[in-house]
Structures are given as structure tokens and as C-alpha cells.
Amino acid sequence: MSELVTGEAVALELRPARLPSRALAVLLDLAVAMAVYIAVTVALVAATASLDEAAQIAVSIATFLLVLVGGPIAVETLSHGRSLGKTACGLRVVRDDGGPIRFRHALVRGAIGVVEILMTFGVIACIASLVSARGRRLGDVFAGTLVVRERVPTGHAASVPPPPPWLAGRFSGLDLSAVPDGLWLAVRQYLTRMQQLDPQVGWSMAQRLTADVAARTGTPAPPEVPPAMYLAAVLQERQAREARRVFGPGAAAGGAAGGSGAAGVGDGAAVGAAPGVGGFAPPSAGGRPEEGVSGASGAGAPGVAPVVPSPVPPVVPRDAQQEAQQDAPSAERPATGFAPPA
């Protein structure tokens, strides 16, 4: 099983697809594409019967390129890696870092697929998939993609812990375009496994990843924010941008509104709480305090209700207690429901 930690709309800990399932998906896609190609060809032959032979050959070549090459590229781009055959087999094409593919990934896969699938009847693709440790063909290698299985049990799936509410939107101005996909993958894998690592190892790894991300963005990490929280916040910002780019501005609006509401309600409480608020508990280096949590709390934090001491019951003299017990009616006397006038 590949140690994939993915991004938007992709389950975690997905297993790479092997040759049998990929071959079945390709056969289904080719069957559909050939059916469409034959139907379009018959229609064009009838429509271009009056043209000369050179024009008919040009139309045939254009039909082949548009249907058998451009069709799969368009389908994978619009469906974010799910063609008809892959959907039927429970497969999906993702980037090496687990995110959804773009047009350039689908274009490289489709262009190389003409040679290794159509022209050689899939022989090159089968050999490359058998040799590759993750079952990738040449198109996947050059495009930086991977075909994974989506239909896997979700009970053992790991999840990336969200950052604390007080860090929501803090890194919205960072330039994340220079951060490579391999570094994002390392950050996601660290965040899902940091509770399983030794505290010292986890702390040093978080510091190294934070320095790498800060060097790529050109902005140093805030010293008051612990490295693990910084990585979680930057990763959440990157995922929000990907969601807005792929699904439109309204896709991340609900999540942003929910996060801002949580931050508004618990600004003071979340800041002053111990690590683990909101499901996030970064490791500490040998009992090292979390500066971002303790340093951000303060007496003037908004949303913190003042502590009201509980009222102390008045001290009643012993003589007064005895007189009150003598004046009270006996518990053995039956109640008549009649209250004598004062």
C-alpha cells in the first residue's frame, strides 16, 4: 500500500491500482471511444461524400485525433481524473502528491498514451506498469500522476489534523506557488503520523519542514507559532485555494464561514487552551511548552468571559441553627396542607 496523503476530495491512504484493474478500465474507455468514433465516422462519411479523397482523409485524421485523443484528455480534465472506465472500476488519476490533476497532466497522459496504448496495443503500457513499483505507465511517469483505488475501507484512513481556530486565515497572503508537490506530500505525511513519532524526532522534523516551506514562500514562519501548527495552517490554506480554483469561489465559502465562526466563538478559549484544541495536538520536544498556545493567550483576549467567584454561603451561628430546628415543625407530624397566618 502506498503511503499517500491526499488533498481535496481524495480519500487518504489510497492504494495504487494494479495492472488488472487498470487494463479493465482502459478496455471500457476504449470500447466507449471506439463506439463514438465509429458513429462520428459514419456520419461524416455520409456528410462528406461529395468531397475529394484528400479532404476525406483530412477529415478522418481530424476525427481520430479529436475523438480518440482529445476525448479522453477532455474527460479526465473535466472529471478530475475519473473516466467512465475508471469510475466503473473504482479508480482515479491523481498527482504524485495526491491532489486532483489538471489539464497539463491529462494532456501528457493522453499524448503518450497514443504511443504506448493505441499504436502498440498496450504492450508498452503493460510492461511499464509491471516494472513500476506503483504500477505506473510511461504517461504517469512523465505527467507526475498516479492511478489509485478509491473504493477502499475508510475505517483505517488517517486524516490531517486541522489547525487551531486562531490560525484560520492568518497565512492567506503567502505565495505558495513555489512550494513543490513533493514538499506538500512530506508535510501531509508528517501531519498524519506526528502522534506516532518520537517527540524529539517529530519536533526536529517539523522544524525542518517549516524551514523548507518558509524558504519556498519567502516569508519566515512566525516565531510564536509552533512548527506543527504552522504546517497545518499553511496546508489548509493551500487546500482552500485548490478548492476555490477547481470548484469555484463558493466551494470554500462554507468551510471558511464555519472556520471563522469557530474562531469568533472560541478566540480566547482556543488560544488559552492546551494543545489538542480542535483535534490538533502537535508533539513537543521533551516536554517543551508550545509557545504558540501559551504566548497567544492573554488577559485581554476577546470572547473570554470574566471569572465570577462562586458565592460563599453565610455563616449561621450555632445557637441560631438550634433555635431554627426547634421552631421548625417535626418531620413526623402529618402535613395538613394548612398554613397558619403569620
C-alpha positions as CSV (number, residue, x, y, z in Angstrom):
1,M,0.0,0.0,0.0
2,S,1.3,3.4,-0.9
3,E,1.7,6.0,1.8
4,L,-0.5,8.6,0.1
5,V,-1.9,11.6,1.9
6,T,-4.1,13.4,-0.5
7,G,-5.8,16.7,-0.9
8,E,-9.2,17.8,-2.0
9,A,-12.0,15.2,-2.4
10,V,-9.5,12.3,-2.4
11,A,-9.6,9.8,0.4
12,L,-6.4,9.2,2.4
13,E,-4.2,6.1,2.4
14,L,-5.3,5.1,-1.1
15,R,-3.8,2.0,-2.7
16,P,-2.2,2.3,-6.2
17,A,-4.2,0.5,-8.9
18,R,-2.6,-2.6,-10.3
19,L,-2.5,-3.9,-13.9
20,P,-5.7,-6.0,-14.0
21,S,-8.0,-3.2,-12.8
22,R,-6.2,-0.6,-14.9
23,A,-6.5,-2.8,-18.0
24,L,-10.2,-3.3,-17.5
25,A,-10.7,0.4,-17.1
26,V,-8.8,1.1,-20.3
27,L,-10.8,-1.5,-22.2
28,L,-14.0,0.1,-21.1
29,D,-12.8,3.5,-22.1
30,L,-11.6,2.2,-25.5
31,A,-14.9,0.5,-26.1
32,V,-16.8,3.7,-25.5
33,A,-14.3,5.8,-27.5
34,M,-14.4,3.4,-30.5
35,A,-18.2,3.3,-30.5
36,V,-18.3,7.1,-30.5
37,Y,-15.6,7.2,-33.2
38,I,-17.4,4.7,-35.5
39,A,-20.7,6.7,-35.1
40,V,-19.0,10.0,-35.9
41,T,-17.1,8.5,-38.8
42,V,-20.3,7.1,-40.4
43,A,-22.0,10.4,-40.0
44,L,-19.0,12.3,-41.5
45,V,-18.7,9.9,-44.4
46,A,-22.3,10.5,-45.3
47,A,-21.8,14.2,-45.0
48,T,-18.6,14.5,-46.9
49,A,-19.4,12.1,-49.7
50,S,-19.2,15.0,-52.2
51,L,-15.6,16.0,-51.2
52,D,-12.5,14.7,-52.9
53,E,-10.3,12.0,-51.4
54,A,-7.7,14.3,-49.8
55,A,-10.4,16.2,-47.9
56,Q,-12.0,12.9,-46.7
57,I,-8.6,11.7,-45.4
58,A,-8.0,15.0,-43.6
59,V,-11.5,14.8,-42.0
60,S,-10.7,11.2,-41.0
61,I,-7.4,12.2,-39.3
62,A,-9.1,15.1,-37.5
63,T,-11.9,12.8,-36.3
64,F,-9.3,10.3,-35.0
65,L,-7.4,13.0,-33.1
66,L,-10.5,14.6,-31.7
67,V,-12.3,11.5,-30.6
68,L,-9.6,9.0,-29.6
69,V,-7.0,11.5,-28.3
70,G,-8.8,14.7,-27.4
71,G,-11.8,13.0,-25.9
72,P,-10.0,11.1,-23.1
73,I,-8.0,14.2,-22.3
74,A,-11.1,16.4,-22.0
75,V,-12.9,13.7,-19.9
76,E,-10.0,13.3,-17.5
77,T,-9.6,17.1,-17.1
78,L,-13.3,17.8,-16.5
79,S,-13.9,14.8,-14.2
80,H,-10.6,15.4,-12.3
81,G,-9.2,12.0,-13.2
82,R,-12.3,9.9,-13.4
83,S,-13.1,8.5,-16.8
84,L,-16.0,6.1,-17.4
85,G,-13.9,3.0,-17.2
86,K,-12.1,4.3,-14.1
87,T,-15.3,5.2,-12.4
88,A,-16.7,1.7,-13.1
89,C,-13.6,0.1,-11.6
90,G,-13.3,2.5,-8.7
91,L,-10.1,4.1,-9.9
92,R,-8.9,7.7,-10.2
93,V,-5.9,9.6,-11.5
94,V,-4.2,11.9,-9.0
95,R,-1.0,13.8,-8.8
96,D,2.1,12.4,-7.1
97,D,1.2,14.5,-4.0
98,G,-2.4,13.2,-4.0
99,G,-4.1,16.3,-5.4
100,P,-6.5,16.4,-8.4
101,I,-4.9,16.5,-11.9
102,R,-5.0,19.5,-14.2
103,F,-5.2,19.9,-18.0
104,R,-1.4,19.6,-18.4
105,H,-1.4,16.2,-16.6
106,A,-4.2,14.9,-18.7
107,L,-2.5,16.2,-21.9
108,V,0.8,14.4,-21.2
109,R,-1.0,11.2,-20.3
110,G,-3.1,11.3,-23.4
111,A,-0.3,12.2,-25.8
112,I,2.0,9.4,-24.5
113,G,-1.0,7.0,-24.3
114,V,-1.4,7.2,-28.1
115,V,2.0,5.6,-28.5
116,E,2.0,3.1,-25.6
117,I,-1.7,2.1,-25.8
118,L,-3.1,2.7,-29.2
119,M,-0.1,2.2,-31.5
120,T,1.4,-0.7,-29.6
121,F,-1.9,-2.2,-28.4
122,G,-1.0,-1.6,-24.8
123,V,2.2,-3.7,-24.8
124,I,4.5,-0.8,-23.7
125,A,2.0,0.3,-21.0
126,C,1.7,-3.3,-19.6
127,I,5.5,-3.7,-19.4
128,A,5.9,-0.3,-17.7
129,S,3.1,-1.0,-15.3
130,L,4.6,-4.4,-14.3
131,V,8.1,-2.9,-13.8
132,S,6.9,0.1,-11.8
133,A,6.6,-0.3,-8.0
134,R,3.4,1.6,-8.0
135,G,2.0,0.3,-11.3
136,R,2.6,3.5,-13.3
137,R,2.9,3.5,-17.1
138,L,5.1,5.9,-19.0
139,G,2.3,8.6,-19.3
140,D,2.1,8.6,-15.5
141,V,5.8,8.9,-15.1
142,F,6.2,11.9,-17.4
143,A,3.0,13.6,-16.2
144,G,3.8,13.1,-12.5
145,T,0.5,11.2,-11.9
146,L,-0.7,8.0,-10.2
147,V,-3.8,5.9,-10.7
148,V,-5.2,4.9,-7.3
149,R,-8.1,3.0,-5.9
150,E,-10.9,4.9,-4.4
151,R,-13.1,2.1,-3.1
152,V,-11.2,1.1,0.0
153,P,-12.4,0.8,3.6
154,T,-12.3,4.2,5.3
155,G,-12.0,2.8,8.8
156,H,-8.2,2.9,8.8
157,A,-7.8,6.2,6.9
158,A,-5.7,8.8,8.5
159,S,-6.7,12.4,8.4
160,V,-4.8,15.7,8.5
161,P,-5.5,17.5,11.8
162,P,-6.9,21.0,11.3
163,P,-5.1,23.9,12.7
164,P,-6.3,25.8,15.7
165,P,-9.2,28.3,15.1
166,W,-7.0,31.3,15.9
167,L,-4.7,30.5,12.9
168,A,-7.6,30.4,10.4
169,G,-6.9,32.8,7.5
170,R,-3.6,34.0,9.0
171,F,-1.5,32.8,6.1
172,S,-3.9,33.8,3.3
173,G,-1.3,36.2,1.9
174,L,1.5,33.7,1.4
175,D,2.8,32.9,-2.1
176,L,2.6,29.1,-2.2
177,S,3.3,28.7,-6.0
178,A,7.0,27.9,-5.4
179,V,6.4,25.0,-3.0
180,P,6.8,21.7,-4.9
181,D,4.4,18.8,-4.7
182,G,7.0,16.6,-3.1
183,L,7.3,19.0,-0.1
184,W,3.5,19.1,0.2
185,L,3.4,15.4,0.3
186,A,6.1,15.3,3.0
187,V,4.1,17.8,5.1
188,R,0.9,15.8,4.8
189,Q,2.6,12.6,5.7
190,Y,4.2,14.2,8.7
191,L,0.9,15.7,10.0
192,T,-0.9,12.4,9.8
193,R,1.9,10.5,11.6
194,M,3.2,13.0,14.1
195,Q,1.4,11.4,17.0
196,Q,3.2,8.1,16.2
197,L,6.7,9.6,16.1
198,D,9.1,10.1,19.0
199,P,8.7,13.6,20.4
200,Q,12.3,14.7,19.7
201,V,12.2,13.2,16.2
202,G,8.8,14.8,15.5
203,W,9.9,18.2,16.7
204,S,13.0,18.2,14.6
205,M,11.1,17.0,11.5
206,A,8.5,19.8,12.0
207,Q,11.2,22.4,12.3
208,R,12.9,21.2,9.1
209,L,9.7,21.1,7.1
210,T,8.8,24.5,8.4
211,A,12.1,25.9,7.3
212,D,11.7,24.4,3.9
213,V,8.2,25.8,3.4
214,A,9.3,29.2,4.7
215,A,12.2,29.3,2.3
216,R,10.0,28.4,-0.6
217,T,7.4,31.1,0.3
218,G,9.9,33.8,1.0
219,T,8.2,34.6,4.3
220,P,9.7,33.4,7.7
221,A,7.4,31.4,9.9
222,P,6.1,33.4,13.0
223,P,8.2,32.5,16.0
224,E,5.2,32.4,18.3
225,V,3.5,29.6,16.2
226,P,4.7,26.0,16.8
227,P,6.1,24.3,13.7
228,A,3.4,21.7,13.5
229,M,0.6,24.2,13.8
230,Y,2.3,26.4,11.2
231,L,2.4,23.4,8.8
232,A,-1.2,22.5,9.4
233,A,-2.4,26.1,8.8
234,V,-0.3,26.6,5.6
235,L,-1.6,23.2,4.3
236,Q,-5.2,24.2,5.0
237,E,-4.7,27.5,3.1
238,R,-3.3,25.6,0.1
239,Q,-6.2,23.2,0.1
240,A,-8.7,26.1,0.3
241,R,-7.0,27.7,-2.7
242,E,-7.2,24.5,-4.7
243,A,-10.9,24.1,-3.8
244,R,-11.6,27.6,-5.0
245,R,-9.7,27.1,-8.2
246,V,-11.3,23.7,-9.1
247,F,-14.8,24.1,-7.8
248,G,-15.3,27.9,-7.8
249,P,-15.3,30.6,-5.1
250,G,-18.4,29.2,-3.4
251,A,-16.8,25.8,-2.7
252,A,-14.6,27.1,0.1
253,A,-17.1,29.7,1.3
254,G,-19.0,27.3,3.6
255,G,-15.8,26.0,5.1
256,A,-14.4,29.5,5.6
257,A,-17.6,30.6,7.2
258,G,-17.6,27.7,9.5
259,G,-13.9,28.2,10.4
260,S,-14.4,32.0,11.1
261,G,-17.4,31.2,13.2
262,A,-15.5,28.8,15.3
263,A,-12.7,31.3,15.6
264,G,-15.0,34.0,16.7
265,V,-16.7,31.9,19.3
266,G,-13.5,30.4,20.8
267,D,-10.9,33.1,20.1
268,G,-10.0,33.4,23.8
269,A,-10.7,29.9,24.9
270,A,-8.9,28.2,22.0
271,V,-5.8,30.4,22.4
272,G,-5.5,29.7,26.0
273,A,-6.3,26.0,25.8
274,A,-3.8,23.3,25.8
275,P,-2.5,21.7,22.6
276,G,-5.2,19.5,21.2
277,V,-7.9,22.1,20.9
278,G,-9.9,21.3,17.8
279,G,-8.4,17.9,17.4
280,F,-4.8,19.2,16.9
281,A,-2.1,18.1,19.3
282,P,1.4,18.7,17.9
283,P,4.3,16.9,19.6
284,S,6.6,18.7,21.9
285,A,10.3,18.3,22.2
286,G,10.7,16.6,25.6
287,G,8.1,18.5,27.4
288,R,8.9,21.7,25.6
289,P,6.0,24.1,26.0
290,E,4.0,25.2,23.0
291,E,4.9,28.8,22.5
292,G,2.1,29.5,20.1
293,V,-0.5,28.4,22.5
294,S,0.8,29.9,25.7
295,G,2.2,33.1,24.2
296,A,-1.0,33.9,22.3
297,S,-3.3,33.8,25.3
298,G,-3.7,37.0,27.3
299,A,-5.9,38.8,29.7
300,G,-7.5,41.0,27.0
301,A,-8.3,38.2,24.6
302,P,-11.8,38.7,23.0
303,G,-14.5,36.3,23.9
304,V,-13.2,35.4,27.3
305,A,-15.9,35.6,29.9
306,P,-14.7,37.0,33.3
307,V,-14.3,34.6,36.0
308,V,-17.0,35.2,38.6
309,P,-16.3,33.6,42.0
310,S,-19.0,31.4,43.4
311,P,-21.0,32.9,46.3
312,V,-20.0,31.9,49.7
313,P,-22.9,30.8,51.9
314,P,-23.3,33.0,55.0
315,V,-22.1,31.6,58.3
316,V,-25.1,31.0,60.7
317,P,-24.3,30.9,64.4
318,R,-24.8,27.6,66.1
319,D,-27.4,29.0,68.5
320,A,-29.5,30.3,65.7
321,Q,-29.4,26.9,64.0
322,Q,-30.6,25.2,67.1
323,E,-33.5,27.7,67.5
324,A,-34.4,27.2,63.8
325,Q,-34.5,23.5,64.3
326,Q,-36.7,23.8,67.4
327,D,-39.1,26.2,65.7
328,A,-39.4,24.0,62.6
329,P,-42.3,21.5,62.6
330,S,-41.5,17.9,63.3
331,A,-41.0,15.7,60.3
332,E,-43.2,13.0,61.9
333,R,-46.2,15.4,62.2
334,P,-48.6,14.7,59.2
335,A,-49.0,17.6,56.8
336,T,-52.5,19.0,56.6
337,G,-51.8,21.5,53.8
338,F,-52.9,24.4,56.1
339,A,-50.6,27.3,56.5
340,P,-51.3,29.3,59.8
341,P,-51.3,33.0,59.4
342,A,-48.2,34.8,60.3
